[in-house]
């Protein structure tokens, strides 16, 4: 019997899984959390996933709201596909290939009621097996933001730009507001239960449907305590943009000297004290005289790809602009609570981006509010010389004027920068910097400052 793809992909989406073809991990995407337990392991492996899927499908079969959607479905095949996709999406040893949500659901006329019924059945299945709140949140957290790509609002455009049947803008608007009302009710319930991140995600999903105006007065209820929200318009980024490297930012590469200066410096940054292994650091040099030419601000990118940030460490001069494009088939919410540059870019999808100007020197630690494993660091510098260490902590400046410099070191693994004066002689110089790896191991707190579980891939 042929599988009902509407039912299949709708169910798959209920798990918040990326439906894009899997890509092999690249060295550039490696992170310090690589050794942490995956969500697959935290859920209990394939046996536990299979049990949840069986319970979920059993509930769907009994649910009179949606079981007609599956009347022509090959349920054993559907069961196998669900298990394989969830296994892969949570970091297990499985492989599933599929399409993005919007393309898959175009023209299927999936309703908000269909979507909400499946979410309810999934939630009940997870609750039956007492899936911990952190793991349940990871599975369901991105769901609200996916709804606009799955539910076909009458009158809304479908793939290819054609209208869906006889477009009725009034009915389309009415249904959008009806869906938004349901999301607002769920958001308020999460808010009253002090689940602030989930409440914000659901509120943002409603805001996407209504536009910001009709719900603007409610925004403080859901966003108070989060970093400042960036409301600049989203722009589009070509999906075939090449991946970014693991690190970006060297003054000698950005603006090389036409003629090398007489001094040079090589060295190593050593961290100790139980911090993250293979942490990276940024080393800067600034003449103690205070007389130097400031570097030109740059335009750089930190992408979201394969549920990782790249570059993982970026160094930019003060005044530089950084864009944050999403190349995943799922939503992300980039944010930082760092004093240097607190911000919240909001939830946005595949192909969209927002940009920020970094006006102040310091370190900015960046996370995704939907995916605890994602982290990156931006070091904003005013010094004329800067470089990123390699995985062994080594660094090199090959063109320096002799003289006295203030050297600063900003490390992924350390809370505060290291500072010391150093003399550069008209020859090759060396330095060894010892730092305490005193930052807690694990993911950043969420954008409201609440701690999150063990990082996972």
N, C-alpha and C positions, 0 to 999 in steps of 0.2 A: 504494500500500500504506500502511496506517495506521502512524504512528510508534508504537513501543513507548515510552510515556512513562516507564516504570520505568527502562528502559535509558538513555533520554535524560537524565533529571534526575540519575540516579546518576552518569553520566559528567560532567555539568556540575558537580556538587558536587565531584568529584575535583579540579577546578581551584581550589577554595576561593572560588568566585565567589558574590557576593551574588545571590540569585535574586529579589529584590524588584523591582517596576517602577522604572525609572530616574527620578530626579527631576532637574530642571534645577538647576545650581549656583546658590546664592544669594550675594549680596554678603557676607552675614554669615559665610559659610563660607570666604571668601578667606583665604589664608595666605601667608606669605613664601615658601613653597616652590613657589608657583604656576608660576614660570618654570623649575623643575627638570625634567629629562627624565622623562616618564611611564614606567611599567613597559612600556607598549605600545612606546614608542620603544627602551627598553633591551633588549627582546626582539628587536628587529629589524623591527617593524611587522607588517602583515597577512600578508606573504609568509612570514615565519618562523613565525607562529602557524599558518598553514595547513599548513606542512610538519610541525610537531609533531602537529597533529590527525590528519593522514593517517597518520603513523607509529603514533600511538596506536591509531587504529581498525584498522589492519592487525594490530597485536598482539592487540587484543581479538578480532578475527575468528578468530585462530589459537589462542586461549586456551581449551582444553577445559573449564576451570573455569567459564567464564561465557558462552561464545559462544552457548549455548542461549538465554540471556536475550534475544538479539538476533535470534532466528530469524524474527521477524515485524516486523522494523524496516526502515523505509525509510532505508537507509544514506546515500544522497545527501542526503536532507533532514536527517538527523541531523548529517552533516558540516557542512552550511551553518549549522545552528543552533549547533553548538559553536563554529565560527569566529566567528560574530557575537557570541555571549555573551562569549567570552574577549576578543575585540577591545574590547568595551564595558567589561568589568570591569577591564581593564588600562589604560584611559584613551584608547582609540582612537576613531576617528570612526564607531562602529557603535552599533546600538540593539537590545537584546533585552529582552523582557518575559516574566516568569515568576512562579511562586509561591514562597513560602517553603518550605524543605526539609521541615519536619514535615508541612505540609498536603499537599505533593506526594507524599510517600512513605507516607502513612498507608494501612495495609491492603495494601501491596504485598508484605509479608513478605520484604523484602530482608535477606539474612543478612550476618553479619560476614565470611564467606568471600567473598561477592560483592564487598563493599566493599573488602576487602584486595586481592583480585585486580586490581581496576581501578586501585587506587593503585599496585600494583606495575607494571602495564603503563604507566601514565602516567610513573612514575619512570624506567623503562627508555627511554621515548621521549625524555624530557628529556635523559637521559644520552647518548643516541646523538648528539644535536645539540650536546652539550657546553654546555648552558645553564649559565651561571655560578651558583655556589652561592647568591649573594644573591637572584638572580631565581627560582631554583628554590625557595628557602625561602619567598619571597613567595607563590608559587603553591600550595605545599603546606602552608605553616605552620599555617593555620587548620583543616586537614582533620581532625586528630585530634579537635578539639573539636566538629566537626559530626556525628561518628559517632552519638551518641545520638539525634539528630533524624532519622536516615536508617534505621539498622538497627532492625528491629522485633523486640524481645525477646519471645518467647512469654510470654503472661500479662500483658504490659505494656498500659496503656490506649492506645487509638488516638484519633484525632480525634473529638470529640464525647463522649468519656468512656466509650465502650463497650469491653468486653473483647474482645480479639482471639481469637476462637474459644473453645475450652474452656481457660480460664486455669489454668495449672499453676504455682503460685508457686515450687515447688521447681525445676522445669525452668527457669523464667525466671531464677531466681537463679543456677543452675548456668551457664547460657549467658552471663549478665552477667559472671560471674567468669572464664569462658573467654575472652571478649572482652578483659577487663581484663588477663588473663595475656599475651595477644598484644601489647597496648599496652605493658605493662611490659617485655617483651623488646625492643621497638623503642626504648623510652625508655632502657633500659640501654645498648643499642648506640650511641645518640646521645651518651649521657653519656661512654662510653669513648672516643668520637671527639672529645670536648671540644666538642660542639655543645650547649651548655648550655641555650640558649633552647628548641631543639626538644625536648631531653630533658624539660624542665619541662612543655612543652605536652602531650607524650605521657603523661607521668606524671599530669598533672592530668586528662586524659581517662579514664585508668584509675580514678582516684580518684572521678570522677563516677559511674562504673558501680558501684564497690564501696562507696562511702561512705568517709569519711576514716579510720575506725577500722582496717580491715584492712591499710592501707598506711601507717599513721602512722609506724611505725619507719623506713620507707624515705624519708620526706619530706626529712630533712636531706641525703641523697645528691643530691637534685635541686634543692634550694632554698638550700643554703648559698651565701652570697655575694650573694643577692638581698635587696632591702629586706624589712622585716618583713611577713609575710603577714597580711592582714586576714581573719579567719574569722567575722566577724559574719554572721548569716543573710542570705541574699539576700531582697529584697522585690520585689514586682511594681509596675510603673509603667504606667498606661494608654498604649497605643500611639498614641492620638489626641492625646497631649499636644502643644501647639503648639511649634514650634522656638524655641530660645533665640536671643537677639541675639548679635552678635559681641563685645560688651563689656558688663559689668555691674559697677557699683560706684561710687557717688558719694555722699558724705556728705550733700550738700545735697538729693539726691533721696531718700535713705534716711530722713533725719530733718530735714526743712526747718525753718529757724527761723521761728517765728510772725511775727517782725518782723525784717526785714533789718538786719544790723549796719552800722556806719558805714564799714568798710573793705572793699576788694575787691582781687582780684589776677588779672591775666591774664598769660599768658606763652607761651613756646614751648620745647620740648626739642629740641635739635639733636644728632644723632648723626653721627659721622664715623669713618672708619677702615676701611671695607670691610665693615661689618656688613650684616645683612639690611635691605633697603629697606623703607620704610613700617612700621618697627617702632613698637610702641605702648609707652607708659610710664605709670607710676602716680606721681603727685605727692602727697605728704602734707605737712601743716603741723601742728606741735605747739608750743604756747607754751613758751618757754624757761624759764618759771617752774616748769614741771612741774605747774601747777594747772589741771586741766581735767576735764570730765566725759567718761568713756569711752563710746564708742558701744555700743549694744546688739548682742550677737551676732545674726547673721542665719542664715536657712536658705536656701541657694542650690543651684543645679543647674549641673553641667557635663555636657552630654549628648554621646553618641556617635551621630552621625547623618551618613549619606552619607560614612562613613569620615573624619570630621572631628570635632574637639571644638568645642562652642559653649556658652558664650562662649569665645573664644580667650584673653581676658584677663579675670580676675575679681578684684575687690578686696573683701575682707571684714574686719570687725573680729576681733580675737583672740577665740577661743571659738566662732566660727561653725561651722555644720555644712554640709557640701557633699555632695550626692548625685551619683552618676555613672551615670545610666540609659543602657542600650544600646537604641537605636531602629533598629539595623541588622539585616538578616537574616543576619548572620554574628557570630561570636564576637569579643570584644575582651578585652584584658588591660591595664587601666589601672594605671600605676605611677609612682613618682617616686623618684629617688635623692638628691633635695635634702636637705641637712642640716636644713633647717627642718622638714620632714615627710617622711621616707622611708616608703614604703608600697608594697604590692603587693596589688591587689584580686582577683587571680586571674582565671581565664577564666570569663566568663558571657555569656549569650545575650540575644537580642531580648526586650525587656520586663522584664528583670531589672535590679536596681540594688543598689549598696552605698553606704553613707554614711560620712563621716569627720568628726571634729571637729578643727579646726585651732587648736591651743593656743598656738602660738609665733609671734612676729612674724618676718617675712622673706618671701623669694620661694621659691615651690615650682614647679619646672618639671616638667610632666607629659607622659608619652608613652603609647603603646600598644605593648606588646611584640610584637604580631602585625602591626602596620602602622607602618612607620618614618616615614611622612609625617605622622602625627598628633602634634600638640603643642599644649599650652596652658600658661598661666601663672596661678597663684594668688598674689596678693600679700596677705599677712596683716598687718594694720596695728593698732597701738595708738594712733596719732594720731587726734585728733577730726575732722580735716579730710582728705579724700582724694578724688581724682578721676583719671580715665583720660584721657590725651590722645587727640586724634583722629589720623587718618592723617598729618596734616601736623605733628604734634607739639604742637598748640595745646591749652591748658587754661585754665580759668577758675574762680575762687572768687568768688562774688558776695556772700557775707555773712561778714565776719570782724571780730572786735574788733580795734581798733588795738593794736599792741604788737610785741614781738619774738618771732620764731618760728624753730624749726629746720625747715628744708625738706629733705625727702629725695625722691629720684627713683629709681625702680626701672624699668629698661628691659629689654624682651625681648632687646635686642641687646648688653647690657653685662653683664659678669661681676659687678661690685659696684655697690652704690647710690652715688649722688652725694649729698653732704650739705653744706649751708651755712646760715648764719644770715641771716635777712631781716627787715627792719622793715616792718610794715604801718602806713601812715599813714591817718588818717581821710579817705580819698579813694580814687580809683582808683590802683592800683599796677601795675607791670609787672616782668617778670623774663625773662631769657633764660638757659637752662641748656645748657651744652655738655658732651656725654658722648662717650666713646670707644666705638664699636661694636666691641668686642673679643671677642665670643663667636664661636666657629667657625660658619660657615654650614653648614647641613645638619641631618640628624636627630639627635636625642639618641642616646647610646649605649643599648644594650638594658639590661634590668634587672639584668644581671650585670656591667655596665660595659664590655661589648665594643662596639667601634665598629660602625656599620651603614652601608650604602651610601647613595648619593645619595637624598635624599627624593623621593618621587613621589606622584602622585595616583592 
